[in-house]
Amino acid sequence: MPPKGVARAGLGRPAQSNSYVRSTINEITNPENRSVVIAVSFFAAGVAFLHSSWSEALLPPI
């Protein structure tokens, strides 16, 4: 137990670093990563479109 006349530094909770979710959101919204985020988004949208029934619109008429 510390002496009563000495104040302890760091009473309470220690400062926590950002959570995993918060650090991920910070990296996604970082302007340096904008081109990568846009490219991945367009790729995901293209895969979702080609996997859906709407991709039949690309087939030539028979």
C-alpha positions as CSV (number, residue, x, y, z in Angstrom):
1,M,0.0,0.0,0.0
2,P,1.5,3.4,-0.9
3,P,2.1,6.0,1.8
4,K,-0.8,8.3,2.3
5,G,1.2,11.5,1.5
6,V,2.2,10.3,-2.0
7,A,-0.4,10.5,-4.8
8,R,-0.4,7.7,-7.2
9,A,-0.2,8.5,-10.8
10,G,-2.7,6.7,-13.0
11,L,-5.7,6.3,-10.7
12,G,-8.7,4.7,-12.3
13,R,-8.6,3.0,-15.6
14,P,-5.6,3.2,-17.9
15,A,-6.0,4.9,-21.2
16,Q,-7.2,2.4,-23.7
17,S,-6.2,2.3,-27.3
18,N,-8.8,2.3,-30.0
19,S,-10.9,-0.8,-30.4
20,Y,-10.5,-3.1,-33.4
21,V,-13.7,-1.7,-35.0
22,R,-12.8,1.9,-34.4
23,S,-9.2,1.4,-35.8
24,T,-10.7,-0.4,-38.9
25,I,-13.1,2.5,-39.5
26,N,-10.3,5.0,-39.2
27,E,-8.2,3.2,-41.8
28,I,-11.1,2.8,-44.2
29,T,-12.0,6.5,-44.0
30,N,-8.3,7.6,-44.3
31,P,-7.9,9.6,-47.5
32,E,-4.7,7.7,-48.3
33,N,-6.8,4.5,-48.7
34,R,-9.6,6.0,-50.8
35,S,-8.5,4.4,-54.1
36,V,-8.2,0.9,-52.6
37,V,-11.6,1.2,-50.9
38,I,-13.3,2.4,-54.1
39,A,-11.7,-0.5,-56.1
40,V,-12.8,-3.1,-53.6
41,S,-16.3,-1.6,-53.5
42,F,-16.6,-1.7,-57.3
43,F,-15.3,-5.3,-57.4
44,A,-17.8,-6.4,-54.7
45,A,-20.7,-4.7,-56.5
46,G,-19.7,-6.4,-59.8
47,V,-19.5,-9.8,-58.2
48,A,-22.8,-9.3,-56.5
49,F,-24.4,-8.2,-59.8
50,L,-23.0,-11.1,-61.7
51,H,-24.2,-13.5,-59.0
52,S,-27.7,-12.1,-59.0
53,S,-30.5,-12.9,-61.4
54,W,-30.0,-9.4,-63.0
55,S,-26.9,-10.8,-64.8
56,E,-29.3,-12.4,-67.3
57,A,-29.7,-9.0,-68.8
58,L,-26.2,-9.4,-70.2
59,L,-27.1,-12.5,-72.2
60,P,-27.7,-12.0,-75.9
61,P,-31.2,-12.7,-77.2
62,I,-31.7,-16.1,-78.7
